[in-house]
Amino acid sequence: MKVTLPALDTCESSFTPLVVLELAQDVKKETKEWLKNRIVSKKEDGGAQLLFRPLLNKYEKETLENENLYLVGASKITLLLGAEAMGLVKECNDNTMRAFTYGTRHNFKDYDDDNDDFLTMAECQFIIKHELENLRARDEKMIPGYPQAKLYPGKSLLRRLLTSGIVIQVFPLHDNEALKKLEDSWYTRFTLKYQPLDCIRGYFGETIALYFGFLEYFTVALIPMAVIGLPYYLFVWEDYDKYVIFASFNLIWSTVILEVWKRGCANMTYRWGTLVMKRQFEEPRPGFHGVLGINPITGREEPLYPSYKRQLRIYLVSLPFVCLCLYFSLYVMMIYFDMEAWALSLHENSGSEWTSVLLYVPSIIYAIVIEIMNRLYRYAAEFLTSWENHRLESAYQNHLILKVLVFNFLNCFASLFYIAFVLRDMKLLRQSLATLLITSQILNQIMESLLPYWLQKKHHVQVRRKVQALKADIDATLYEQVVLEKEMGTYLGTFDDYLELFLQFGYVSLFSCVYPLAAAFAVLNNFTEVNSDALKMCRVLKRPFAEPSANIGVWQLAFETMSVISVVTNCALIGMSPQVNALFPESKLDLILIVVAVEHVLLALKFILAFAIPDKPRHIQMKLARLEFESLEALKHQQMKLMAQNLKEESQESSKKEEA
């Protein structure tokens, strides 16, 4: 953990602030004292045993705002014990990856009692977050000063404080020096090189590093498709029979890249320690509510909610709402086709230059409407999924992703399927695909990075002017940093980033034989996407807490499903081409049977390739097997030792009885 933020003195010790906790402006004094005592108290007394102090002292509060900002840190031993409790995996001196334990800390590589670099800053902030979230109510029936904020034994205090509006936010601080080094090696110098994924992981954690790793890998994997597709676009545009080779390559390509990614992902996450990290039992998510009861598995007191009520909400409310939204999306699509027909008829009647430009206007408008509908539906899907009251965060995420993927897939691709298989207008399909792809990429770049960056720069200038005008004797650098970062937007996770790549993968793979230039546009977009997303993470949004991850999760399945659908669509498009139809002038049934047979052969080849390419490299499999064997041997040794101890105690008791 190499940090350069100013060290601040507290009544307990000098510590480096890692996390900021912001309270509401009207929080009562007794509530602040109670919260401080719970944070700094020892573990055996129900505290988190962390270091805690206000950003401003009592003299600075008289002249400055933001007196409800507090800094949280931790001693070295607290962080190490927290790493053991969370099961963080680190590299040992024998080059194996093992769960860290404080008792065997000297067996781990790079550990030294005088060295603070053993844990990354992201890991330290994650440990502090874990300790804060695991502050539990003991005998308190309510939050002091707020009788309406009820507590019960075992309830997470931080979650209750957040839902009650007493705590506004908790966020990790940036390390400006480390951030500057990361930026210099990442995106400030525009050169064609691989990203510093290990440095990204050390600063932001595994989940974000995996996203940037997948973005980089996907972009490089698109280059062969772009190179091969370019001559098809330039020289043999209308000869659809020649696209059979290109489409076949696309189908094999989409399978191989996803399987090879699994292997590369396993290599990275083993090196980072998350591949062998044991998952603990998931606790209820913050928004979960119900009647207080005893969990039959853990024996802990927590809210209980009948599963049948959740199922009723899903099938009687959420499902009909999603179907209604899908119907509305199709209705908007038909309006788009009416606009296309109007623009085409206008161009045919006049034939002027401006009407030829007007032909692209309906597609551009429709692309903008699609983006707006996707964003509005996202808010509705989040509300519905939260209202369904899922107990686990993983269940919540899976239901949310399913809702959003279904709608986005239909909203973005329904018009293309309609043009391809109902209207059978390949020229309009190429035009619509190109317009949707390029417009969505431009809108995403503006909305996700450029606009927030511009707004953040304006706010930064205002904060700097206020700080320069201060008369108080304070650490202006730290004060400015905290005030600036607390107003930054919050990073909501990698969901939207993966969704953007998922839709891009659909545009490239579903209709590759009609518009082979899609891969080239995707490559160009992704080269700028890497830099704009890096800028967003470093300068536009608050630093997110690190989250350990072993893979990209359910998105792997989503991409694999899209690649299966692409087999069907490409086979159908090739079967509909005039050149292929000319081979079967009399019997269309033979054509359909041959297309279906080819599709089944390609699907079989796809699944054979997926089976033949192992998800983990051989050396990773061997290391994981070795760790499992050693764990079993250690368990056997422990059981044998326990049995020997029991036998010894029994023999001693029998000897005493005989003597008596």
C-alpha positions in Angstrom: 0.0 0.0 0.0 1.9 3.0 -1.2 0.0 6.1 -0.3 1.0 9.7 -0.4 -2.0 11.5 1.1 -1.0 13.8 4.1 -0.9 11.9 7.4 -3.1 13.4 10.0 -2.7 13.3 13.8 -5.5 11.9 15.9 -5.8 11.4 19.6 -5.0 7.7 19.0 -2.2 7.8 16.4 -1.1 9.2 13.2 -2.9 7.7 10.2 -3.3 8.0 6.5 -6.9 8.8 5.6 -8.2 6.2 3.1 -12.0 6.6 3.2 -14.4 9.6 3.6 -17.7 9.4 5.5 -20.1 12.2 4.9 -23.0 12.9 7.4 -26.1 14.9 6.8 -25.8 18.6 7.8 -28.4 18.3 10.7 -27.1 15.1 12.4 -27.3 15.4 16.2 -24.2 15.5 18.3 -25.1 12.4 20.3 -25.4 10.5 17.0 -22.0 11.6 15.9 -20.4 10.6 19.3 -22.1 7.2 19.2 -21.0 6.5 15.6 -17.4 7.5 16.4 -17.3 5.3 19.5 -18.6 2.3 17.4 -16.0 2.9 14.7 -13.0 3.3 17.0 -13.9 0.7 19.7 -12.2 -2.6 19.9 -13.6 -5.7 18.1 -14.5 -7.4 21.4 -16.6 -4.4 22.3 -18.5 -4.5 19.0 -16.5 -1.9 17.3 -14.5 -1.8 14.0 -11.2 -0.8 15.6 -10.6 1.8 12.9 -9.1 5.3 13.1 -11.5 8.1 12.7 -11.4 11.9 12.8 -13.3 15.0 11.3 -11.8 16.6 8.3 -11.9 20.0 10.1 -11.1 20.8 13.7 -13.3 22.9 15.9 -11.6 26.2 14.9 -11.8 25.5 11.2 -15.5 24.6 11.4 -16.2 28.2 12.4 -14.9 29.5 9.0 -15.5 26.6 6.6 -18.4 24.6 5.4 -18.4 20.8 5.2 -18.0 20.2 8.9 -19.8 16.8 8.5 -17.0 15.2 6.6 -14.9 12.5 8.4 -11.8 10.6 7.5 -11.4 6.9 8.2 -8.1 4.9 8.3 -6.7 1.8 10.0 -3.5 0.6 11.7 -1.3 -1.8 9.9 -2.3 -4.7 12.2 -6.0 -4.0 11.7 -5.6 -4.1 7.9 -3.6 -7.4 8.1 -6.1 -9.1 10.4 -8.9 -7.8 8.1 -7.1 -9.3 5.1 -7.1 -12.7 6.9 -10.7 -12.4 7.9 -11.7 -11.7 4.3 -9.6 -14.5 2.9 -7.4 -12.4 0.6 -5.0 -14.5 -1.4 -1.4 -13.4 -1.7 1.7 -15.0 -3.3 4.0 -17.0 -1.0 7.8 -17.2 -1.0 7.5 -20.6 -2.9 5.5 -18.8 -5.7 2.2 -20.4 -4.7 -1.0 -18.5 -4.1 -2.5 -19.0 -0.6 -5.0 -17.3 1.7 -3.2 -14.8 3.9 -3.0 -15.5 7.6 -1.4 -13.1 10.1 0.3 -16.0 11.9 2.2 -17.0 8.8 2.7 -13.5 7.4 6.5 -13.9 7.0 5.9 -16.8 4.6 4.4 -14.4 2.0 6.4 -12.6 -0.7 7.2 -8.9 -0.2 6.0 -9.0 3.4 8.2 -7.1 5.9 7.3 -5.6 9.2 8.7 -2.2 8.1 7.2 -2.4 4.6 3.7 -0.9 3.9 3.5 -2.1 0.3 2.3 -5.6 1.0 -1.4 -4.7 0.7 -2.4 -2.5 -2.2 -4.3 0.7 -1.4 -7.4 -0.7 -3.1 -7.3 -3.8 -0.8 -6.9 -1.5 2.3 -9.9 0.5 1.3 -11.9 -2.6 0.6 -11.0 -3.9 4.1 -12.1 -0.7 5.7 -15.4 -0.9 3.8 -15.9 -4.5 5.0 -15.2 -3.5 8.6 -17.7 -0.6 8.4 -20.4 -2.7 6.8 -19.9 -5.4 9.5 -20.6 -3.0 12.4 -23.6 -4.7 13.9 -26.2 -3.5 16.3 -25.9 -5.2 19.7 -28.3 -4.0 22.5 -29.4 -0.8 20.7 -33.0 -0.6 19.8 -32.6 2.6 17.8 -30.0 5.0 16.5 -29.3 7.5 19.3 -31.1 10.8 18.6 -33.4 9.1 15.9 -36.1 7.0 17.6 -37.7 6.3 14.2 -34.5 4.6 13.0 -35.1 1.2 14.6 -32.3 -1.4 15.1 -32.3 -5.1 16.0 -29.4 -7.3 17.0 -27.2 -8.2 14.0 -28.4 -5.3 11.8 -25.7 -3.6 9.8 -25.3 -0.1 11.2 -23.9 1.5 8.1 -26.8 0.2 5.9 -29.3 1.5 8.4 -27.5 4.9 8.6 -27.5 5.2 4.8 -31.2 4.2 4.4 -32.2 6.7 7.2 -30.3 9.5 5.5 -28.0 10.1 8.4 -24.9 9.0 6.4 -25.0 10.6 2.9 -22.2 8.6 1.4 -19.0 6.6 2.0 -16.3 6.7 -0.6 -12.5 5.9 -0.9 -10.1 8.8 -1.5 -7.8 9.0 -4.5 -4.1 8.9 -4.0 -3.0 11.8 -6.3 0.6 10.8 -6.7 -0.3 7.1 -7.5 -3.1 8.3 -9.8 -0.7 10.5 -11.7 1.7 7.6 -12.3 -1.2 5.4 -13.4 -2.5 8.0 -15.8 1.0 8.5 -17.4 1.3 4.8 -18.1 -2.3 4.4 -19.1 -3.9 7.0 -21.3 -2.3 10.5 -21.2 0.2 9.5 -23.8 -1.6 8.2 -26.9 0.5 5.2 -28.0 -0.5 1.8 -29.2 0.5 -0.4 -26.3 -1.1 -2.8 -23.9 -2.8 -1.3 -20.8 -1.1 -1.6 -17.4 -3.7 -4.1 -16.0 -1.7 -5.0 -12.9 -1.4 -1.3 -12.0 -5.2 -0.8 -12.7 -5.9 -3.8 -10.5 -3.7 -2.4 -7.7 -5.5 1.0 -7.8 -9.1 0.1 -8.7 -9.4 -3.6 -7.9 -10.0 -6.8 -9.9 -13.5 -6.1 -11.2 -12.5 -2.9 -13.0 -9.2 -4.3 -14.1 -11.1 -7.3 -15.7 -13.4 -5.0 -17.6 -10.4 -3.0 -19.1 -8.7 -6.3 -19.8 -11.8 -7.6 -21.6 -12.2 -4.4 -23.5 -8.5 -4.5 -24.7 -8.7 -8.2 -25.6 -12.0 -7.8 -27.5 -10.6 -4.8 -29.4 -7.5 -6.8 -30.5 -9.7 -9.8 -31.4 -11.8 -7.5 -33.6 -8.8 -6.5 -35.8 -8.7 -9.7 -37.9 -12.4 -9.3 -38.6 -11.9 -5.7 -39.6 -8.9 -6.5 -41.8 -10.8 -9.3 -43.6 -14.0 -7.4 -43.8 -12.5 -4.3 -45.5 -11.8 -5.9 -48.9 -15.2 -7.5 -48.9 -16.8 -4.1 -48.4 -14.6 -2.5 -51.1 -14.6 -5.1 -53.9 -17.3 -7.8 -53.7 -20.2 -6.0 -52.0 -23.1 -7.6 -53.9 -21.7 -11.1 -54.3 -23.3 -12.7 -51.3 -22.2 -16.2 -52.1 -18.6 -15.0 -51.4 -19.6 -14.0 -48.0 -20.0 -17.6 -47.0 -16.3 -17.8 -46.2 -16.4 -14.5 -44.3 -19.5 -15.6 -42.3 -18.0 -19.0 -41.5 -14.8 -17.3 -40.3 -16.9 -15.0 -38.1 -18.7 -18.0 -36.5 -15.4 -19.7 -35.6 -13.9 -16.4 -34.5 -16.7 -15.6 -32.1 -16.3 -19.0 -30.4 -12.5 -19.1 -30.2 -12.2 -15.5 -28.8 -14.6 -16.2 -26.0 -12.9 -19.5 -25.1 -9.4 -18.0 -25.3 -10.6 -15.1 -23.1 -11.5 -17.6 -20.3 -7.9 -18.9 -20.3 -6.4 -15.4 -20.2 -8.8 -14.4 -17.5 -7.8 -17.5 -15.4 -4.2 -16.5 -15.8 -4.8 -13.0 -14.6 -7.1 -13.8 -11.7 -4.7 -16.6 -10.5 -1.9 -14.0 -10.5 -4.1 -11.6 -8.6 -5.3 -14.2 -6.1 -9.0 -14.0 -6.8 -9.3 -17.3 -8.7 -8.5 -19.3 -5.5 -10.3 -16.9 -3.2 -13.0 -18.7 -1.2 -16.5 -17.1 -1.4 -18.0 -16.5 1.9 -21.7 -16.9 2.6 -23.5 -14.0 1.1 -25.2 -11.7 3.5 -28.6 -10.0 2.7 -28.3 -7.0 0.4 -28.9 -3.5 1.8 -32.4 -3.1 0.3 -33.7 -6.5 1.5 -36.6 -6.2 4.0 -39.0 -8.5 5.7 -40.2 -9.8 9.1 -37.3 -10.3 11.6 -36.5 -14.0 12.1 -33.7 -16.6 12.4 -31.9 -17.7 9.2 -32.0 -21.6 9.3 -28.6 -21.8 7.7 -26.5 -19.3 9.5 -28.6 -19.1 12.7 -28.4 -15.3 12.6 -31.2 -12.9 13.1 -32.2 -11.2 9.9 -35.2 -10.2 7.8 -37.1 -13.1 6.3 -39.4 -12.7 3.2 -41.5 -15.6 1.7 -40.3 -16.6 -1.7 -43.8 -17.1 -3.0 -44.5 -13.3 -2.5 -41.3 -12.6 -4.6 -42.5 -14.9 -7.3 -45.9 -13.3 -7.4 -44.3 -9.9 -7.8 -42.1 -11.2 -10.6 -44.8 -13.0 -12.6 -47.8 -10.7 -12.0 -46.1 -7.3 -12.1 -42.5 -7.4 -13.5 -43.1 -9.8 -16.4 -46.2 -8.0 -17.7 -44.4 -4.7 -17.4 -41.4 -6.0 -19.4 -43.8 -7.4 -22.1 -45.5 -4.0 -22.3 -42.2 -2.2 -22.7 -41.2 -4.7 -25.5 -44.5 -4.0 -27.2 -43.9 -0.3 -27.0 -40.4 -0.8 -28.5 -41.9 -2.6 -31.4 -44.5 0.1 -31.9 -41.8 2.8 -32.0 -40.0 0.5 -34.5 -43.0 0.6 -36.8 -43.1 4.4 -36.6 -39.5 4.4 -37.7 -40.4 2.3 -40.8 -43.2 4.7 -41.7 -40.6 7.5 -41.5 -38.3 5.5 -43.8 -41.0 5.0 -46.3 -41.9 8.7 -46.3 -38.2 9.7 -46.8 -37.8 7.2 -49.6 -40.9 8.4 -51.4 -39.9 12.0 -51.1 -36.5 11.2 -52.5 -37.9 9.3 -55.4 -40.3 12.1 -56.3 -37.7 14.9 -56.1 -34.3 13.2 -56.5 -32.5 16.2 -55.2 -29.3 16.3 -53.1 -30.9 17.2 -49.8 -33.5 14.4 -50.1 -30.6 11.9 -50.5 -29.3 13.2 -47.2 -32.8 13.0 -45.7 -32.7 9.2 -46.3 -30.4 8.9 -43.3 -32.4 11.1 -40.9 -35.0 8.5 -39.8 -32.2 6.1 -38.9 -30.4 8.8 -36.9 -33.6 9.8 -35.1 -34.4 6.2 -34.3 -30.9 5.5 -33.0 -31.3 8.5 -30.6 -34.7 7.3 -29.5 -33.3 3.8 -28.9 -30.6 5.3 -26.5 -33.2 7.3 -24.7 -35.6 4.3 -24.3 -32.7 2.1 -23.1 -31.8 4.6 -20.4 -35.4 5.1 -19.2 -36.1 1.4 -19.2 -32.9 0.9 -17.1 -34.3 3.1 -14.3 -37.7 1.2 -14.4 -35.9 -2.2 -14.4 -33.8 -1.1 -11.4 -36.9 0.0 -9.5 -38.8 -3.2 -10.3 -35.9 -5.5 -9.4 -35.4 -3.7 -6.1 -39.2 -3.9 -5.4 -39.1 -7.7 -6.0 -37.0 -7.8 -2.8 -34.2 -10.3 -3.6 -32.3 -11.4 -0.6 -28.8 -11.7 -2.2 -27.0 -9.1 -4.3 -26.1 -11.8 -6.8 -29.8 -12.7 -7.3 -30.6 -9.0 -7.7 -27.9 -8.5 -10.3 -29.0 -11.6 -12.3 -32.6 -10.5 -12.5 -31.7 -6.9 -13.4 -29.3 -8.1 -16.1 -31.9 -10.4 -17.6 -34.5 -7.6 -17.7 -32.1 -5.1 -19.3 -30.6 -7.5 -21.8 -34.0 -8.7 -23.1 -35.2 -5.2 -23.7 -31.9 -3.8 -25.1 -31.6 -6.8 -27.5 -35.1 -6.3 -28.8 -34.9 -2.5 -28.9 -31.5 -2.4 -30.7 -31.9 -5.4 -33.0 -35.6 -5.9 -33.7 -35.6 -3.4 -36.6 -32.6 -5.1 -38.2 -34.3 -8.5 -37.9 -37.5 -7.1 -39.4 -35.6 -5.5 -42.3 -33.6 -8.7 -42.9 -36.3 -11.4 -42.7 -39.6 -9.6 -43.4 -38.8 -6.7 -45.7 -35.7 -8.6 -47.1 -34.1 -5.3 -48.1 -30.4 -5.8 -47.8 -29.5 -2.2 -48.8 -31.8 -0.8 -46.1 -30.3 -3.3 -43.6 -26.7 -2.1 -44.4 -27.8 1.5 -44.0 -29.7 1.0 -40.8 -26.9 -1.2 -39.2 -24.3 1.4 -40.0 -26.4 4.3 -38.7 -27.4 2.5 -35.5 -23.8 1.4 -34.8 -22.1 4.8 -35.5 -24.7 6.9 -33.8 -24.8 4.8 -30.6 -21.0 4.9 -30.4 -20.9 8.7 -30.7 -23.7 9.2 -28.2 -22.1 6.9 -25.7 -18.7 8.7 -25.9 -20.4 12.1 -25.4 -22.8 11.1 -22.5 -20.4 8.8 -20.6 -17.1 10.8 -20.7 -17.0 14.1 -22.6 -20.0 15.8 -21.0 -19.3 14.6 -17.4 -15.6 15.6 -17.8 -16.6 19.1 -18.9 -19.0 19.6 -16.0 -16.4 18.2 -13.6 -13.7 20.7 -14.9 -16.1 23.6 -14.2 -16.8 22.4 -10.7 -13.1 21.9 -10.0 -12.4 25.6 -10.9 -15.1 26.8 -8.6 -13.8 24.6 -5.7 -10.2 25.8 -6.2 -11.3 29.5 -6.1 -13.1 28.9 -2.8 -10.1 27.2 -1.3 -7.7 30.0 -2.4 -10.0 32.5 -0.8 -9.9 30.8 2.6 -8.2 32.6 5.5 -8.2 29.6 7.8 -4.9 27.8 8.5 -5.8 24.3 7.1 -4.3 21.7 4.9 -5.8 23.2 1.8 -4.7 20.4 -0.5 -6.5 17.7 1.4 -9.5 19.9 2.0 -9.8 20.8 -1.7 -9.4 17.1 -2.6 -12.1 15.8 -0.3 -14.6 18.6 -1.2 -14.0 18.1 -4.9 -14.3 14.3 -4.8 -17.5 14.3 -2.7 -19.2 16.2 -5.5 -18.1 13.8 -8.2 -20.5 11.4 -9.7 -20.6 7.9 -8.3 -19.4 5.0 -10.5 -22.3 2.6 -10.7 -20.3 -0.5 -11.7 -19.3 -2.2 -14.9 -22.9 -3.0 -16.0 -23.3 -0.2 -18.6 -19.8 -0.8 -19.9 -20.3 -4.5 -20.5 -23.7 -3.8 -22.0 -22.2 -1.4 -24.5 -19.7 -4.1 -25.5 -22.4 -6.7 -25.7 -24.5 -4.6 -28.1 -21.4 -3.9 -30.1 -20.6 -7.6 -30.3 -24.2 -8.1 -31.6 -23.8 -5.5 -34.4 -20.5 -7.2 -35.5 -21.5 -10.8 -35.3 -25.3 -11.0 -36.1 -25.2 -9.4 -39.6 -21.5 -9.7 -40.5 -22.2 -11.1 -44.0 -24.3 -8.0 -44.8 -22.1 -5.3 -43.3 -18.5 -6.5 -42.8 -17.3 -3.0 -42.1 -19.0 -3.1 -38.6 -15.8 -4.6 -37.1 -13.7 -1.8 -38.4 -16.0 0.8 -36.8 -16.0 -1.2 -33.6 -12.2 -1.2 -33.5 -12.0 2.6 -34.0 -14.6 3.2 -31.3 -12.8 0.9 -28.8 -9.5 2.6 -29.2 -11.1 5.8 -28.1 -13.3 3.9 -25.5 -10.2 2.7 -23.6 -9.0 6.3 -23.2 -12.4 7.8 -22.5 -13.2 5.2 -19.9 -9.8 5.6 -18.3 -10.4 9.4 -18.1 -13.8 8.8 -16.6 -12.4 6.5 -13.9 -9.5 8.8 -13.0 -10.9 12.3 -13.3 -14.7 12.3 -13.7 -16.1 9.9 -11.1 -15.4 9.1 -7.5 -12.9 6.3 -6.9 -15.0 3.1 -6.4 -14.3 0.5 -3.8 -12.4 -2.5 -5.1 -14.4 -5.7 -5.5 -12.6 -9.1 -5.9 -13.7 -11.0 -9.0 -12.5 -14.2 -10.6 -14.2 -13.6 -14.1 -16.6 -11.4 -15.9 -19.6 -13.3 -14.4 -22.9 -13.6 -16.2 -21.6 -11.5 -19.1 -19.6 -14.5 -20.4 -22.8 -16.4 -20.8 -24.5 -13.4 -22.5 -21.7 -13.1 -25.1 -21.8 -16.9 -25.7 -25.6 -16.8 -26.2 -25.1 -13.9 -28.7 -22.6 -15.9 -30.7 -25.0 -18.8 -30.9 -27.8 -16.5 -32.2 -25.3 -15.1 -34.8 -24.9 -18.6 -36.3 -28.6 -18.8 -37.0 -28.9 -15.2 -38.4 -25.8 -15.5 -40.7 -26.9 -18.9 -42.1 -30.4 -17.5 -42.8 -29.0 -14.4 -44.5 -26.7 -16.4 -46.7 -29.6 -18.8 -47.6 -31.8 -15.8 -48.6 -29.1 -14.3 -51.0 -30.1 -14.3 -54.7 -27.0 -16.3 -55.7 -27.8 -19.2 -53.3 -31.5 -19.1 -54.2 -30.6 -19.4 -57.9 -29.1 -22.8 -57.1 -32.5 -24.1 -56.1 -34.9 -22.6 -58.6 -37.7 -25.2 -58.2 -37.6 -26.5 -54.6 -37.3 -24.0 -51.8 -37.7 -26.9 -49.3 -34.3 -28.3 -50.3 -32.8 -24.9 -49.7 -34.3 -24.6 -46.3 -33.2 -28.2 -45.3 -29.6 -27.5 -46.5 -29.5 -24.1 -44.6 -30.7 -25.8 -41.5 -28.2 -28.7 -41.9 -25.3 -26.2 -42.4 -26.5 -24.3 -39.3 -26.5 -27.5 -37.2 -23.0 -28.4 -38.5 -21.7 -25.0 -37.6 -23.3 -25.1 -34.1 -21.8 -28.6 -33.6 -18.4 -27.2 -34.6 -18.9 -24.3 -32.3 -19.7 -26.5 -29.3 -16.8 -28.9 -30.2 -14.4 -26.0 -30.2 -15.8 -24.7 -26.8 -15.3 -28.2 -25.4 -11.8 -28.7 -26.9 -10.4 -25.5 -25.6 -10.0 -25.8 -21.7 -11.3 -22.9 -19.7 -8.0 -22.9 -17.6 -4.5 -23.5 -18.9 -2.9 -26.7 -17.8 -0.4 -25.1 -15.4 -3.2 -23.3 -13.6 -5.2 -26.5 -13.3 -2.2 -28.2 -11.8 -1.7 -25.4 -9.3 -5.3 -25.4 -8.3 -5.3 -29.2 -7.9 -2.2 -29.0 -5.8 -3.8 -26.4 -3.5 -6.9 -28.6 -3.1 -4.7 -31.6 -2.3 -2.7 -29.7 0.3 -6.0 -28.4 1.9 -7.3 -32.0 2.2 -4.0 -33.2 3.7 -4.0 -30.3 6.2 -7.6 -31.2 7.1 -6.7 -34.9 7.6 -3.7 -33.9 9.7 -5.9 -31.7 11.9 -8.5 -34.4 12.3 -5.8 -37.0 13.2 -4.4 -34.6 15.8 -7.8 -34.0 17.3 -8.5 -37.7 17.4 -5.2 -38.4 19.1 -5.9 -35.6 21.7 -9.4 -37.1 22.4 -7.9 -40.6 22.8 -5.3 -39.2 25.2 -7.9 -37.5 27.3 -10.1 -40.6 27.4 -7.1 -42.7 28.5 -6.3 -40.2 31.3 -9.9 -40.3 32.5 -10.0 -44.1 32.6 -6.7 -44.1 34.5 -8.1 -41.7 37.1 -11.2 -43.9 37.5 -9.0 -47.0 38.0 -6.9 -45.2 40.6 -10.1 -44.1 42.3 
